[in-house]
Amino acid sequence: MYRLTKLPNGLRVATATLPHMAGVSLGLWGGTGSRYEPAALNGACHFIEHLLFKGTARRSAREISEAVEGLGGYLNAFTSEEHTCFHARVQRDHFRPVLDVLLDMFHGSRFAPADVAKEREVIREEIAMYRDQPAQRVQEVLNALTWPGQPLGRSITGTARSLARLGRAELLAVLARNYRAANTVLAVAGPLSHEAVVRAVRPVARRFTPGPAPECAPAVARQTAPRVRLVAQDTEQAQLALGIRTCSRHDDRRFALRLLNALLGENMSSRLFQRIREDLGLAYNIYSGLSFYADVGDLVISAGLDAEQLPRVVRLIRRELRRLAETTVSAAELRRARDYAIGQMDLSLESTENQMNLLGEQLLGYGRIVPSAVTRRRLAAVTAAEVRRVAADFFQPDRFNLAVVCAGRPSYGIATGLAAILGR
């Protein structure tokens, strides 16, 4: 089902052949993101992502959109901490023209000074939009608290100050340095043979610059006690985000952590949702999620609630974390978490876009394609004792960071009180 070809310059072409699908998803993945930026260039990769849609020698910005959407397709991009991806979805018969659009964007974008200046203002508005969304802002506050003074703690979009420093020359230098054949993957999922995709790519592969892929500095975690930061914003609710530093994507404990997250807060049957929303009615929205990076990771619990209930809800969360670390989960609860995790993975693979994402993420993250059957077996083998052990490993006060965005002037007393709850 999955096949991989590495071309002479290091460019990797990966496919998932899905004969029963009508559409094909393709993504041009770069192994670079905000983690690869020094502070002075914060936001550069995201800025480049925007500018690749602004026009080439062959197409205007409008013609780029029309070339894909006029075929009934979809075109977009994203930048994360460690990856960038330019992706499209289209009917199988239109694969080649849409691939041509992606490659033209990647190699032929003009970076016209007027476009750079205009897009800088667009991104400033994007930053302002996120700041107006408390649920989004609290995550950025949490990142800065968890990873202070380093790329993981900085915003992917950059700041108004860092954007002002990014001109055409700086952006082109980042493009040349960070986007190489060795850290680029073309991932394709749909009803196309691997050979057909490679034939389409091979003649243009030379456009990708050879040379070593960039490296990012390792994350640094120096912490001896819980950290709490309260930020004032005019909101109806308080937004809470509790981050817990965990492990990297290469750590075998990630499989038990995946089940632990399902037990804790990933869905409506999870412990936090049942206790805090269903039993006590203290929040409408409460959930947890995992992020894994090359050398670190985190589990984040998020909730929106009445600010007066902050101490009570933090106390309830801390109690549940302690219970998972001290008490072995039942066989029935473990089975539900395991079946949920495996079922969600299997259902996600019915989508060509998710199959394409899997190829890009795994090749850039692991250097290989990990068959879903292998992941399924690893999840199925997790024991209740392993779940308890990873909870005991990670649910420690010196791994806790709590960010809160709420109305009113932040109180030192409230912050120290919340830190004391987490420290118990």
C-alpha positions as CSV (number, residue, x, y, z in Angstrom):
1,M,0.0,0.0,0.0
2,Y,2.8,2.4,1.0
3,R,5.8,2.9,-1.3
4,L,8.8,5.2,-1.2
5,T,11.4,6.3,-3.8
6,K,14.4,8.4,-2.9
7,L,15.7,10.3,-5.9
8,P,19.4,11.0,-6.4
9,N,19.3,14.5,-4.9
10,G,17.6,13.2,-1.7
11,L,14.0,14.2,-2.5
12,R,11.6,11.5,-1.3
13,V,8.4,10.5,-3.1
14,A,5.9,8.5,-1.1
15,T,2.6,7.1,-2.1
16,A,-0.4,5.4,-0.7
17,T,-2.3,3.8,-3.5
18,L,-6.0,3.7,-2.8
19,P,-7.7,2.3,-6.0
20,H,-11.3,2.8,-4.6
21,M,-10.9,6.6,-4.2
22,A,-12.0,9.2,-6.8
23,G,-9.8,11.9,-5.5
24,V,-6.1,12.3,-4.8
25,S,-4.4,14.3,-2.1
26,L,-0.9,15.6,-2.6
27,G,1.4,17.5,-0.3
28,L,4.8,19.0,-0.6
29,W,6.3,18.7,2.9
30,G,9.3,20.6,4.2
31,G,11.1,19.5,7.3
32,T,11.3,23.0,8.7
33,G,9.1,25.2,10.9
34,S,9.2,27.7,13.7
35,R,11.7,25.5,15.7
36,Y,14.3,26.2,13.0
37,E,14.1,30.0,13.4
38,P,16.3,32.2,15.7
39,A,14.5,34.8,17.6
40,A,15.4,37.5,15.1
41,L,13.7,35.5,12.3
42,N,10.7,34.4,14.3
43,G,7.7,33.9,11.9
44,A,9.9,33.5,8.8
45,C,8.6,30.1,7.8
46,H,5.0,31.1,8.2
47,F,5.7,34.3,6.2
48,I,7.2,32.2,3.4
49,E,4.2,30.0,3.4
50,H,2.0,33.0,2.7
51,L,4.2,34.4,0.0
52,L,4.3,31.2,-2.0
53,F,0.6,31.9,-2.8
54,K,1.3,35.5,-4.0
55,G,2.4,34.8,-7.6
56,T,5.1,33.3,-9.7
57,A,6.7,34.2,-13.1
58,R,4.0,32.0,-14.7
59,R,0.9,32.7,-12.5
60,S,-0.6,35.6,-10.5
61,A,-2.0,34.9,-7.0
62,R,-5.4,34.7,-8.5
63,E,-4.3,32.3,-11.3
64,I,-2.8,30.0,-8.7
65,S,-6.1,29.7,-6.9
66,E,-8.1,29.4,-10.2
67,A,-5.8,26.7,-11.5
68,V,-6.8,24.4,-8.7
69,E,-10.3,25.5,-7.8
70,G,-11.2,25.7,-11.5
71,L,-10.7,22.0,-11.6
72,G,-12.9,21.4,-8.6
73,G,-9.9,21.1,-6.3
74,Y,-8.7,22.5,-2.9
75,L,-5.4,24.2,-2.2
76,N,-4.0,25.2,1.2
77,A,-0.9,25.2,3.4
78,F,0.2,25.2,7.0
79,T,3.3,25.8,9.1
80,S,3.9,24.0,12.4
81,E,6.9,23.9,14.8
82,E,8.8,21.3,12.8
83,H,7.0,21.1,9.4
84,T,5.6,23.1,6.6
85,C,3.2,21.6,4.0
86,F,1.6,22.9,0.8
87,H,-1.2,20.5,-0.1
88,A,-4.1,20.0,-2.5
89,R,-6.9,17.7,-3.2
90,V,-8.3,17.1,-6.7
91,Q,-9.8,14.4,-8.9
92,R,-7.3,11.8,-10.1
93,D,-7.3,13.1,-13.7
94,H,-6.1,16.5,-12.6
95,F,-3.1,15.3,-10.6
96,R,-0.4,16.5,-13.0
97,P,-1.7,20.1,-13.5
98,V,-2.1,20.5,-9.8
99,L,1.3,19.1,-9.1
100,D,2.6,21.6,-11.6
101,V,1.0,24.4,-9.6
102,L,2.5,23.2,-6.3
103,L,6.0,23.0,-7.9
104,D,5.6,26.4,-9.5
105,M,4.7,27.9,-6.2
106,F,7.6,26.2,-4.4
107,H,10.3,27.1,-7.0
108,G,9.0,30.1,-8.9
109,S,7.5,32.5,-6.4
110,R,8.6,36.0,-7.0
111,F,8.7,37.5,-3.4
112,A,7.9,40.8,-5.0
113,P,8.7,43.6,-2.5
114,A,5.2,45.0,-2.8
115,D,3.8,41.5,-2.0
116,V,6.1,41.2,1.0
117,A,5.0,44.5,2.4
118,K,1.3,43.7,1.8
119,E,1.5,40.2,3.3
120,R,3.2,41.5,6.4
121,E,0.1,43.5,7.1
122,V,-2.1,40.5,6.4
123,I,-0.1,38.4,8.9
124,R,-0.4,41.2,11.5
125,E,-4.1,41.0,11.1
126,E,-3.9,37.2,11.5
127,I,-1.9,37.7,14.8
128,A,-4.6,40.2,16.0
129,M,-7.3,37.7,15.2
130,Y,-5.7,35.0,17.3
131,R,-5.1,37.4,20.2
132,D,-8.9,38.2,20.1
133,Q,-9.6,34.4,20.6
134,P,-8.9,33.6,24.3
135,A,-8.8,29.8,23.6
136,Q,-6.1,30.4,21.0
137,R,-4.2,33.0,23.1
138,V,-4.0,30.8,26.2
139,Q,-2.2,28.2,24.2
140,E,0.4,30.7,23.1
141,V,0.8,31.9,26.7
142,L,1.3,28.3,27.7
143,N,3.9,27.6,25.1
144,A,5.9,30.6,26.3
145,L,5.6,29.5,29.9
146,T,6.6,25.8,29.1
147,W,9.5,26.6,26.8
148,P,10.8,30.0,27.8
149,G,13.4,31.8,25.7
150,Q,13.5,29.1,22.9
151,P,11.7,28.5,19.6
152,L,9.0,26.1,20.9
153,G,7.9,28.9,23.2
154,R,7.5,31.5,20.4
155,S,4.5,32.0,18.2
156,I,4.6,30.3,14.8
157,T,3.2,33.5,13.2
158,G,5.9,35.7,14.8
159,T,5.2,39.0,16.4
160,A,4.7,42.5,15.0
161,R,8.3,43.3,16.0
162,S,9.8,40.2,14.4
163,L,7.7,40.7,11.2
164,A,9.1,44.2,10.9
165,R,12.6,42.7,10.6
166,L,11.7,40.3,7.9
167,G,12.3,41.7,4.4
168,R,12.6,40.0,1.1
169,A,16.4,39.3,1.5
170,E,15.9,37.7,4.9
171,L,13.0,35.5,3.7
172,L,14.8,34.4,0.6
173,A,17.8,33.4,2.7
174,V,15.6,31.3,5.0
175,L,14.0,29.7,2.0
176,A,17.4,28.8,0.5
177,R,18.8,27.5,3.8
178,N,15.8,25.6,5.2
179,Y,14.2,24.1,2.2
180,R,16.4,21.4,0.7
181,A,15.8,18.2,-1.2
182,A,17.0,16.2,1.8
183,N,14.2,17.4,4.0
184,T,11.5,17.5,1.4
185,V,8.8,14.9,0.8
186,L,6.2,14.7,-1.9
187,A,3.4,12.7,-0.4
188,V,0.5,11.4,-2.6
189,A,-2.5,9.4,-1.6
190,G,-5.2,8.3,-4.0
191,P,-5.9,6.0,-7.0
192,L,-2.6,6.5,-8.7
193,S,0.3,4.0,-9.0
194,H,3.6,4.8,-7.4
195,E,5.3,4.5,-10.7
196,A,3.0,7.1,-12.3
197,V,3.7,9.6,-9.5
198,V,7.5,9.1,-9.7
199,R,7.4,9.5,-13.5
200,A,5.6,12.8,-13.0
201,V,8.2,14.1,-10.4
202,R,11.5,12.7,-11.7
203,P,11.9,15.3,-14.6
204,V,11.5,18.3,-12.2
205,A,13.3,16.8,-9.2
206,R,16.5,18.7,-10.1
207,R,14.8,22.0,-9.1
208,F,15.1,20.9,-5.4
209,T,18.4,22.1,-4.0
210,P,20.7,19.3,-2.8
211,G,22.7,19.6,0.4
212,P,22.3,18.8,4.1
213,A,19.0,19.5,5.8
214,P,18.9,22.1,8.6
215,E,18.9,21.2,12.2
216,C,17.1,22.8,15.2
217,A,18.5,23.3,18.6
218,P,17.3,20.9,21.3
219,A,14.6,22.0,23.7
220,V,15.7,22.9,27.2
221,A,13.5,22.1,30.2
222,R,14.6,23.7,33.5
223,Q,11.9,23.6,36.1
224,T,11.7,22.6,39.7
225,A,8.1,23.5,40.6
226,P,4.8,24.3,38.8
227,R,4.6,27.6,36.9
228,V,1.5,29.7,36.6
229,R,0.8,32.7,34.4
230,L,-2.5,34.8,34.4
231,V,-3.2,37.1,31.5
232,A,-6.0,39.7,31.5
233,Q,-8.4,39.9,28.6
234,D,-12.0,41.1,28.4
235,T,-13.7,37.7,28.2
236,E,-16.9,36.1,29.4
237,Q,-15.1,32.9,30.5
238,A,-11.7,32.1,31.9
239,Q,-9.6,29.9,29.5
240,L,-7.3,27.5,31.2
241,A,-4.5,25.4,29.6
242,L,-2.5,23.1,31.8
243,G,0.6,21.8,30.0
244,I,2.5,18.7,31.2
245,R,5.9,18.0,29.6
246,T,6.1,14.4,28.4
247,C,8.3,12.6,25.9
248,S,9.4,12.8,22.3
249,R,7.9,11.0,19.3
250,H,10.7,8.4,19.5
251,D,10.0,7.4,23.1
252,D,8.3,4.0,23.5
253,R,6.2,5.4,26.3
254,R,4.2,7.3,23.7
255,F,1.9,4.4,23.1
256,A,0.9,4.1,26.8
257,L,0.6,7.9,26.8
258,R,-1.8,7.7,23.9
259,L,-4.1,5.5,25.9
260,L,-3.6,7.6,29.0
261,N,-4.8,10.7,27.1
262,A,-7.9,8.9,25.9
263,L,-8.7,8.0,29.5
264,L,-8.0,11.4,30.8
265,G,-9.7,13.9,28.4
266,E,-9.7,13.1,24.7
267,N,-13.4,12.3,24.4
268,M,-16.9,12.6,26.0
269,S,-16.4,9.3,28.0
270,S,-13.1,10.5,29.4
271,R,-12.7,11.1,33.2
272,L,-12.3,14.8,33.0
273,F,-15.3,15.3,30.7
274,Q,-17.5,13.1,32.8
275,R,-16.5,14.6,36.2
276,I,-16.1,18.3,35.4
277,R,-18.9,18.7,32.8
278,E,-21.3,15.9,33.2
279,D,-21.3,15.4,37.0
280,L,-20.6,18.9,38.2
281,G,-21.5,21.2,35.3
282,L,-18.4,23.4,35.8
283,A,-17.4,23.7,32.1
284,Y,-18.9,23.3,28.7
285,N,-15.6,22.5,27.0
286,I,-12.8,20.4,28.6
287,Y,-10.5,18.1,26.8
288,S,-6.8,17.0,26.6
289,G,-4.5,16.5,23.6
290,L,-1.0,15.3,22.9
291,S,1.9,16.9,20.9
292,F,5.1,15.0,20.1
293,Y,8.3,16.6,18.8
294,A,11.8,15.4,17.8
295,D,13.1,15.5,21.4
296,V,10.2,16.5,23.7
297,G,6.4,16.5,23.9
298,D,3.5,17.7,26.0
299,L,0.0,16.8,27.1
300,V,-2.3,19.8,27.4
301,I,-5.6,20.0,29.3
302,S,-7.8,22.9,28.1
303,A,-11.1,24.2,29.5
304,G,-13.4,27.2,29.4
305,L,-15.1,28.1,32.7
306,D,-16.3,30.7,35.2
307,A,-13.2,32.4,36.6
308,E,-14.5,31.9,40.1
309,Q,-14.4,28.2,39.6
310,L,-10.7,28.2,38.7
311,P,-9.3,26.8,42.0
312,R,-12.0,24.2,42.2
313,V,-11.4,22.9,38.6
314,V,-7.6,22.9,38.9
315,R,-8.0,21.0,42.1
316,L,-10.3,18.4,40.4
317,I,-7.8,18.1,37.5
318,R,-4.9,17.6,39.9
319,R,-6.9,15.0,41.8
320,E,-7.5,13.0,38.6
321,L,-3.9,13.2,37.5
322,R,-2.9,11.9,40.9
323,R,-5.4,9.1,40.8
324,L,-4.1,7.9,37.4
325,A,-0.6,7.9,38.8
326,E,-1.4,6.0,41.9
327,T,-4.2,3.6,40.9
328,T,-4.2,1.1,38.2
329,V,-7.1,1.5,35.7
330,S,-9.6,-1.3,35.3
331,A,-9.4,-3.8,32.5
332,A,-12.7,-2.5,31.1
333,E,-11.6,1.1,31.1
334,L,-8.3,0.2,29.5
335,R,-10.1,-1.8,26.8
336,R,-12.3,1.2,26.0
337,A,-9.3,3.5,25.7
338,R,-7.4,1.0,23.5
339,D,-10.4,0.4,21.2
340,Y,-11.0,4.1,20.9
341,A,-7.4,4.9,20.0
342,I,-7.2,2.1,17.5
343,G,-10.6,2.9,16.0
344,Q,-9.9,6.6,15.6
345,M,-6.6,5.7,13.8
346,D,-8.4,3.3,11.5
347,L,-11.2,5.6,10.7
348,S,-8.8,8.5,9.9
349,L,-7.1,6.4,7.3
350,E,-10.2,6.3,5.2
351,S,-9.4,9.8,4.1
352,T,-6.8,10.5,1.3
353,E,-5.8,13.7,3.1
354,N,-5.1,11.9,6.3
355,Q,-3.1,9.2,4.4
356,M,-1.1,11.9,2.7
357,N,-0.5,13.6,6.1
358,L,0.6,10.3,7.6
359,L,3.2,9.8,4.9
360,G,4.7,13.3,5.2
361,E,4.7,13.3,9.0
362,Q,6.2,9.9,9.4
363,L,9.0,10.4,6.8
364,L,10.0,13.7,8.3
365,G,9.5,12.6,11.9
366,Y,10.8,9.1,11.8
367,G,12.7,8.8,8.5
368,R,10.5,5.9,7.5
369,I,6.9,4.9,6.9
370,V,5.5,3.0,10.0
371,P,2.6,0.7,8.8
372,S,-0.6,1.2,10.7
373,A,-0.6,-2.5,11.6
374,V,2.6,-1.9,13.7
375,T,1.0,1.0,15.5
376,R,-2.1,-1.0,16.1
377,R,-0.1,-3.8,17.7
378,R,1.9,-1.5,19.9
379,L,-1.3,0.1,21.2
380,A,-3.0,-3.2,21.7
381,A,0.0,-4.4,23.8
382,V,-0.2,-1.5,26.3
383,T,-1.0,-2.8,29.8
384,A,-2.7,-1.1,32.7
385,A,0.6,-1.1,34.6
386,E,2.3,0.8,31.8
387,V,-0.5,3.4,31.8
388,R,0.0,3.9,35.5
389,R,3.7,4.1,35.1
390,V,3.7,6.8,32.5
391,A,1.2,8.8,34.6
392,A,3.6,8.5,37.5
393,D,6.5,9.5,35.3
394,F,4.9,12.6,33.8
395,F,2.2,13.8,36.3
396,Q,4.8,15.5,38.5
397,P,4.7,19.1,39.8
398,D,8.0,20.0,38.1
399,R,6.4,19.2,34.8
400,F,3.3,21.4,35.2
401,N,2.7,24.8,33.6
402,L,-0.7,26.5,33.9
403,A,-1.8,29.4,31.7
404,V,-5.0,31.3,32.3
405,V,-6.6,34.1,30.2
406,C,-9.5,35.8,32.0
407,A,-11.1,39.2,32.7
408,G,-9.8,41.5,35.4
409,R,-6.4,42.3,36.8
410,P,-4.3,39.2,37.4
411,S,-3.8,38.5,41.1
412,Y,-0.5,37.3,42.5
413,G,-2.5,35.6,45.3
414,I,-4.6,33.6,42.8
415,A,-1.5,32.5,40.8
416,T,0.3,31.3,43.9
417,G,-2.8,29.5,45.1
418,L,-3.1,27.7,41.8
419,A,0.6,26.8,41.9
420,A,0.2,25.4,45.4
421,I,-2.7,23.2,44.2
422,L,-0.6,21.8,41.4
423,G,2.4,21.3,43.7
424,R,0.6,19.0,46.0
